[in-house]
Amino acid sequence: MSRDTNVSPAEVVLGFLEEAEPWRLRSPQFPSKVGGKPAWLSQKDLPSLPGLECETCRLPMAFLLQVYAPVSGQDRSFHRTLFLFCCRTPECYTHNDSRCMKVFRSQLPRRNEFYPYDPPPEDEPLSDPEDNQSVLPVSGVKMCWVCGCPGNKACSRCQSVTYCGKHHQTLHWKQIHKKECGSQDASIVTTSPFLFPESELVTEPEEEEEEGREEDTKEAEGEEEEEEDTKEAEGEEEGDGAHRALAETDLEEMAMCETEDNKVLQRFKKKIAPEPHQVVRYSRGGSPLWISPQHVPSDQDIPPCTCGAKRTFEFQVMPQLLNSLCVDAKGASIDWGTLAVYTCSASCNQDNQYYPEFIWKQDFSTGQQHKHS
């Protein structure tokens, strides 16, 4: 997730949120970040409007995060970023349904038409060509004021603001543009409420667990299982007539399922306990940390790339990220247990286009008690 990172398959790199100056989160700095508008890598052949629509409600999705993840020793992916988008409609977040999410891969060789050959300077540039984020500086592609995605639909009155479509034009009109359309004064509102709060994603390697600590964890898990078994036995003894009416085999199956759910969840919690604020786990070619034994994908569930190569796990988004997105709501809300992203193992070249990759949304099992922190 940085220019110098060469992650071995077994290594896990953790991502954390950190405030950053806006210029550090622009495309020339090759950032990893959450929220705001996308810092597009390639400035040509960006995802189309239909490609950025939610598969459930067909409304434009919001940019969630991007991970800068070049592949060492492979010039075609010297620069490489994965972009994750999600729907803003809470009702689209049905259980274990990934249709409200999309992920795209963009990559460029070191010599390309958009960025210098040498790494970007560490100092703030004198001028920021992307300051208004309304047009990409090299390709001239116009961007939607609301979401930062390609948009060439201009306001019919002032012709000074562009949108990806009617939906976002209406949002902006209601928010502020109705008052300022045609005015010479600069807008007092510079960001859209459609966007998620913006932060930089900074990384550090996950420390390996010591053997002693692993044994303690196993012992603790064993004690918890025994305690759960005891409670279940007591509960069966004290159960009412309705419980007694269930067949013993049904009760055993239910107890086994609940025990397995809790065991996996406890393992998840113990694994992240040393770094509870992690929002991303990156391990290209590694394995996800699941929060439930249910809805875990098989090899057949993960489609191969169109180039024929197998897709392998690259990174996952943790539920802790939801705390920073300000999306809590009564009733339906934007939610997930974890989001696992699988990408082409060859990181094939798709003519520098933004190529769709595969995402798997796993939610907490029914009955699992969970909080985002």
N, C-alpha and C positions, 0 to 999 in steps of 0.2 A: 504493500500500500504506500510505498514511497519509492523514489528513484533508486535507492540503494538496497532495497529489500530483495533478497533472493531466498524465497521461502521453500524449505524442503517439505516434502509431502507430510511428514510427521509433525512439523512445527505449526503452532497456532499463534497468530498475531491478533491481539485484541485492539478494538477501536473504541476511543472515548471522545466525548464532546468537549470542545474547548472554544472559547470566544476567539475571534480573529478579526483583524482589520479587513474591511471589504475587499481591498485590492488583492489580498492573499487568496481569495476564493474565486478569482477570475480564471478564465481558461489558460492564459499564458503562464500561470503558476502551477498548472497540472494538479489541482487540488483533489483531496478526498473531503467530502463535506455532506452535511445534512441540510435540507430545506433551502429556502430561497429559490432562485431560478437556476436551471441547469447551467453549468460551466461547460458548454459543448466542447468536445475534443475536435473531431473533424468538423469543418464548417460547411461541408457539402453533403448532400444526400441525407439530410436529417430525417427522423421518423415522420411519417405522414400523419395528418390529423386522424384518419381512421385507425392508424396503427397505435395512436396514443389514447384511444377511447376505451373506456371500461367495457368489458365483454358482457356485462350484466345490464347496466342502465344506459350505455352508449353515450355518456357524458365525458368530456375531456378529463383525463386523469391529472393529478398533481405530481410534481417532481418530489420524490422522497429523499433520495440520497444518491451519491456517486462514489465509487471506489477506484482510485488510480492504482492499477495493478499491471505494470509491464511484465513481459515474460523475458527473463534473462537469457541472453544468447540468441534471441530471435528478432532479427532486424525489423520484420514486418509489424511486430508488436512492441517496438521500442517504447512507443507511447501507447498506452492501452487503458481505457476507462470503462467501467460498467455502470450503467445508469438504471436506477430503479424508480418506477412510477407506481402510484396507487390511487384508487378512486377516493373521492371526497364524500361519497354518499354512504352514510353508516349502514343503511339497509342492505348494501351489496356485500357486507362482510358476513356471509352465512358460513356455517360451521365447515371447516376444512375445504373451503372453496377458494381456489386461487385466481378465479376469473377477474377479480378486482385489482390484480397486480400485473405488471409487465416489466421485463428487464431487457436492456439492449447493450450490445458490446460495440465499442468503436476503437479502432487502433490505427496507428500511423507509423511509418518508418522514421528513423531519426532525421533524414532529409525529407522534408515535406514542404508544401506551399504555404503553410499556415504559421509555423513557428521556427525560430532560429535553431541552428544546429547545436549551439552551446546551451547549457542549462540556464534558466532564467536567473537574473540577479536577485540577491537577497534583499536589496533596498527597494523601497517604494518607487515606482516609476514617476517621472515628472508629470506625465499626463496618462490618463487611463482611457484607451480607445473604446473600452466597453462600458464606460461610466453610466450611460443611460440604458444600456442593455436592450435597445430598441432595434438594433441592426448588427449583424456580425461584421466586424471590421474588414476582413479580407474578402469573403465571398459576397458580402452585401445582402445576405438573406435577412429579411425583415422578421422581427419577433413579436409575439403577442405580449401586450403590456401586462396582462393578468398573470400568465403562467410562464412566459419565457420560452415557449415552444414556437416553431415556425408559424407565422401568421401574416398574410398579405391582404387581409380584409380591412380596409381603412374606414375610419369614421366618415360617413358621407358628408357631414357638415364641415369639419375642420381639416380632414385629410391628414392630420398630423400624428394620429395614433392608429396602430394596427392591431388586429386580433386574429386568433386562430379560427374563430367562428362566431356565430350569433350568440351563443350562450355566454361567452366571456365578454363580448361587447355589451351585453345587457347587464352583466355583473358590474362592469366598470361604470356604465352610465348611471346606475342606481347609486353606486358608492360615492362618486365625486365628479365624473366627467360631465354630467348634466349641467353642473354649476360652472365648470371651467371651459367647456367646449367653445372654441373660437376666441378665448381670452388670450391676451399677450402675456399675462402673468404666468410665472412658472408654477407648476402644480405643487400644492403644499403636501400632497400625499404622493409618496414615492414608491410605496410597495402595496401590493394587493393582499387583502385578508385571505385570499384563496391560498396563498403560499404558507408553507410551514416555517417556523422560526429557523433562522440560518445559524449554523455552527460549523466549525472545522472538525474533521475526523482526524484525531491524532492517534498514533499507534505505538504499541510496545509488545514485545514477545510475552506469551504466557509462560510463567515459571512452572517447571515440572514439579509435580507432587512428589514429596519424599515417600519412601516405602512405608515408613512408620505411620505417616499420616493416612496413607491408603488403607493400611490394616485397621487403623482406628475408625475410618469411614465405614469399612465393611462390618466391623463389630457393631457400630452404631446402627447401621442398616438392619443388622440381624436382630438387635434389641428392639428396634422399632417394629419389625415384623412380628416378633413374639408378642409385643404389647398390643399390636393391632389384632392378632389372633385371639388374645385373651379377651379384649374388648368385644370382638365379634361373638365369641363363645358366650360371654355374659349377656350380650344383647339377645342372642338366640334364646337363652334361658328365660329372659324377662320379656320376650316378645309377646305380642298380643295374638289373638286368634287368626288375624289375617296373615301374619308371618308364618304361623304354624301350618297354615293351609298350603303354603308353598312346598313343593317337593324338595326333599333334601338335596337332590342333585342340582336344582336351580339355585339353592342357597350357596352351595359349594362353588358353583360357577361364578356367582356374583361376588363372593368373597375373594376368589382367586383373581378376578378381574380388578377389583378395587385395590387389592394388595399390590398387583403388578403396576397399576397406575401410580400409586403412591411411591413405590420403589423407584420408578424411573424419574418421577418428579423430585424426589429427595436427592437422587444422584445428580440431577440437573442443578439443584440449588447448592449442593455441596461443591460442585465443580466451579461455580461462578462466585462462591462465597469470598474467596481471597480478593476478587476484583468485582464488587457488586455493581459498579457503574458502567461496566462494559456494555456497549450497544451493538457491536459487530464482532464476530469471530471469523477470521480469515485463515483458511488452510486449503490452498489449491491442491486437489488430489487427496485431501484428507477426508474426514467424516464429520457430519453435523452432530451437534449435541441436542438430542431430541428431548422434548418435555413430556412426551407421552409414548407408550408402546403402541398406541393406535394411530392409524393413518401415517405409517412410515412407508415411503416409496420402495418398491422393488426395482430391480434393474429394468424390468419391462415398462415400468411407469415413467421412466425418464427417456424421452425420445432421443435418438442420436442426432447429431448435427446433419444438415443437408449435404455436407461434404463427405459424410460417411463415418466420420470419427465419433467415438463415444463421448457423451457429455459426462463430465465428472463434477463433483462438488467443488465449489470455490469459496463461498462465504455464506454466513447466515446473519440475519438481523434479529436481535434479541428483543424480548418484550419490554425491557427497560427503556427502549427508545420512546415508547409511547408516552412516558412521563414528560418528555420535553416537547411533545407535539401539540399539547393543549387540545386534546381531542376527547377528553372524558365527557360523557353525556349520559343523562338518564335514558333508559331504554336502549335502543340500538346505538352502537358507537363503533368507531374504527378500532379494530382489535386484532391481535394475533398472538399465538403462543411463540412460534418462531417462523421465520421465512428463510428457506434454504434455496440458494441460487446455484444452478448447475450450468456449466459453460463447455463449449467445444474444447476437448482435451488437446487438440492440435492448434487451437486459436487461429483457425483458418482465415485466409484473406477473403473478404467479401466485397472487393472493389471499393474499399474504404467506406462502405455503407454502414449504417447503424443496424447491426444484425440482431434479431430477437433471440434471446436465450431462454432458459427454462427456469421457472420458479415454483416452489412447492410450499404452500401455506399449511402449517400444522397448528391447530388450536388445542387449547387445554381440553382434556377429556371431560365429559359430563361428570360433575361431582368433584372434580379436582378443585381445591381451593387455591386461588392464585391472586397475587398482586404483582404489579409491574416492578416493584422495587423490593 
